[in-house]
Each structure stands twice: as structure tokens, then as C-alpha cells.
Amino acid sequence: LASTGEDVTVSGRYLLDESTGIVSGKQTYRCRRDGRETRLVELPMRFHLVPPRRLVELLSASGFEVAERLGDYDGSTFEPSLSPFFLVRCTAR
């Protein structure tokens, strides 16, 4: 984090209910400065997996347009051969 001088590591553990498409689990954020842990934040997660085409339809119907697909929190390019998961950056139309 530029504002605090900390390095942040994000990890997660998830369980997919294939019958509903609901994913539950938690994300863990470990903040470190000068080799020492300064903060540990654990957040419960619960979300529904939406196929990419359906996500674009839902965003469009809500007035958004996908500007970019990212492969990870680090801003890397989305590569479907590496992972089916992606992040989207949207702009309002």
C-alpha cells in the first residue's frame, strides 16, 4: 500500500456449491512492513459465479461497459488458458 508503505499478500479459500453456483469462503489480507506483519484482515466471501457472456449482458443492462479484463489483482492481462477467473474494470455509458 503506497499510503502506508506496507506490502500486502492476498490469499483465499473457497468452496463451490455446484448445484447453485454459490461460492463461499474467506479472503485473507496480510500486511507487512520491514518484514513484520502489521495487520491481518480476514473477510468472509459469498458470491455467485456468472458466466462471462452473462456478466457482460448484466453489466450492459445496468448501464456499464467492460473496459478491460484483468487476470488478477496485480493488473495482469486475463489469460483464459491460465485461469477461468478474471476481474473486470467497467465504465458507465
C-alpha positions as CSV (number, residue, x, y, z in Angstrom):
1,L,0.0,0.0,0.0
2,A,1.6,3.2,-1.1
3,S,-0.2,5.2,1.7
4,T,1.3,3.1,4.5
5,G,4.5,1.5,3.0
6,E,3.1,-2.0,3.6
7,D,3.3,-5.0,1.3
8,V,0.0,-6.8,1.0
9,T,-0.5,-10.5,0.3
10,V,-4.0,-11.7,-0.6
11,S,-5.0,-15.4,-0.3
12,G,-8.3,-17.2,-0.3
13,R,-10.1,-20.4,0.4
14,Y,-13.3,-21.1,-1.3
15,L,-15.9,-23.9,-1.7
16,L,-18.2,-24.0,-4.8
17,D,-21.7,-25.5,-4.4
18,E,-22.0,-26.8,-7.9
19,S,-25.8,-27.2,-7.7
20,T,-26.3,-23.5,-7.0
21,G,-23.1,-21.9,-8.4
22,I,-22.7,-20.2,-5.0
23,V,-19.1,-19.8,-3.7
24,S,-18.4,-19.3,0.0
25,G,-15.2,-18.9,1.9
26,K,-12.8,-16.2,3.0
27,Q,-10.1,-13.9,1.8
28,T,-7.1,-13.1,4.0
29,Y,-5.1,-9.9,3.6
30,R,-1.7,-9.9,5.3
31,C,0.0,-6.6,5.6
32,R,3.8,-6.4,6.2
33,R,6.3,-3.6,6.7
34,D,10.0,-4.2,7.2
35,G,9.5,-8.0,7.4
36,R,6.9,-7.8,10.2
37,E,3.2,-8.4,10.0
38,T,1.4,-5.2,10.8
39,R,-2.2,-6.2,10.1
40,L,-4.2,-9.4,9.3
41,V,-7.7,-8.9,7.9
42,E,-10.0,-11.9,7.1
43,L,-13.2,-11.3,5.2
44,P,-16.0,-13.8,4.7
45,M,-16.9,-14.2,1.0
46,R,-20.1,-15.4,-0.6
47,F,-20.8,-14.8,-4.3
48,H,-22.5,-16.4,-7.3
49,L,-20.4,-17.4,-10.3
50,V,-21.7,-15.8,-13.5
51,P,-20.5,-17.0,-17.0
52,P,-18.5,-14.3,-18.8
53,R,-21.2,-13.6,-21.5
54,R,-23.9,-13.3,-18.9
55,L,-21.8,-10.9,-16.9
56,V,-21.4,-8.6,-19.9
57,E,-25.2,-8.8,-20.5
58,L,-25.9,-7.9,-16.9
59,L,-23.4,-5.0,-16.9
60,S,-24.7,-3.7,-20.2
61,A,-28.3,-3.8,-18.9
62,S,-27.2,-1.8,-15.9
63,G,-25.5,0.9,-18.0
64,F,-21.9,-0.3,-17.8
65,E,-19.4,-1.4,-20.5
66,V,-16.4,-3.7,-19.9
67,A,-13.3,-1.6,-20.5
68,E,-10.8,-4.2,-19.5
69,R,-10.5,-7.8,-18.2
70,L,-7.7,-8.5,-15.8
71,G,-6.3,-11.8,-14.8
72,D,-5.5,-11.0,-11.2
73,Y,-5.4,-8.2,-8.5
74,D,-1.9,-7.3,-9.8
75,G,-3.4,-6.0,-13.0
76,S,-2.0,-8.7,-15.3
77,T,-3.7,-9.5,-18.6
78,F,-6.5,-12.1,-18.5
79,E,-5.4,-15.4,-20.0
80,P,-8.2,-17.9,-20.2
81,S,-5.7,-20.7,-20.7
82,L,-4.2,-20.0,-17.2
83,S,-7.4,-19.4,-15.2
84,P,-11.2,-19.1,-15.8
85,F,-11.3,-16.3,-13.2
86,F,-11.0,-12.6,-14.0
87,L,-11.7,-9.1,-12.8
88,V,-13.4,-6.5,-14.9
89,R,-12.9,-2.8,-15.0
90,C,-16.1,-1.1,-16.2
91,T,-17.1,2.4,-17.3
92,A,-20.5,3.9,-17.2
93,R,-22.2,4.5,-20.5
